[in-house]
């Protein structure tokens, strides 16, 4: 099965989003959050395993953190 192309709608830099994810998920490492544009599926696969969330919820989490630009915790 081929993964469909995923593109995040980020309104904040990835580094800020990653830091917020680490603040609330202490078991997530920098390696887990390594992100290269165009390789979103690899990131999502790692986070699905570590966070026990499905892909849609992880995408929602990433985009909602980005959209709040540090306002929400």
QUIKA-V839990 format. One record per residue. RES is the residue in one small letter. PHI is phi as a letter, one per 30 degrees, with the letter a starting at -180 (NA if undefined). PSI is psi in radians with two decimals (NA if undefined). OMEGA is omega in degrees with one decimal (999 if undefined). Layout:
RES/PHI/PSI/OMEGA  RES/PHI/PSI/OMEGA
//
This chain:
x/NA/2.26/178.9  x/d/2.43/173.9  x/d/2.42/175.2  x/d/2.73/-176.6  x/d/2.21/179.7  x/c/2.38/171.6  x/b/2.22/178.1  x/d/2.54/173.9  x/c/1.46/-176.4  x/c/2.27/176.6  x/c/-0.11/176.6  x/b/2.75/178.2  x/d/2.54/-179.0  x/e/-0.65/-178.0  x/e/-0.68/178.0  x/d/-0.73/178.8  x/d/-0.80/-179.1  x/d/-0.72/178.9  x/d/-0.71/178.0  x/d/-0.70/178.2  x/d/-0.74/179.5  x/d/-0.59/179.4  x/d/-0.62/-176.5  x/c/-0.07/179.7  x/b/1.43/-171.0  x/d/-0.30/179.7  x/d/-0.04/178.8  x/d/2.29/-178.2  x/c/2.95/174.3  x/d/-0.63/178.9  x/d/-0.68/177.8  x/d/-0.57/-175.0  x/c/0.13/177.8  x/e/2.16/-174.3  x/b/2.19/174.5  x/b/2.11/177.9  x/e/2.35/-176.1  x/j/-0.24/179.2  x/c/0.66/-178.8  x/d/-0.63/-178.6  x/d/-0.63/177.9  x/d/-0.78/177.3  x/d/-0.83/-178.9  x/d/-0.68/177.8  x/d/-0.76/179.2  x/d/-0.79/-177.0  x/d/-0.58/176.0  x/e/-0.76/-178.8  x/d/-0.76/-174.7  x/d/-0.60/-172.7  x/c/-0.13/-178.2  x/h/0.70/175.4  x/b/2.74/175.7  x/d/2.88/-175.0  x/e/-0.77/-178.0  x/d/-0.70/179.3  x/d/-0.60/177.4  x/d/-0.76/177.4  x/d/-0.77/178.4  x/e/-0.78/179.7  x/d/-0.86/-178.6  x/e/-0.84/-176.6  x/d/-0.57/179.1  x/d/-0.66/175.2  x/d/-0.80/-179.3  x/d/-0.73/-178.2  x/d/-0.52/179.2  x/d/-0.21/176.5  x/h/0.89/174.2  x/i/-0.05/-178.9  x/d/-0.78/-179.0  x/c/2.67/176.2  x/c/NA/999
//
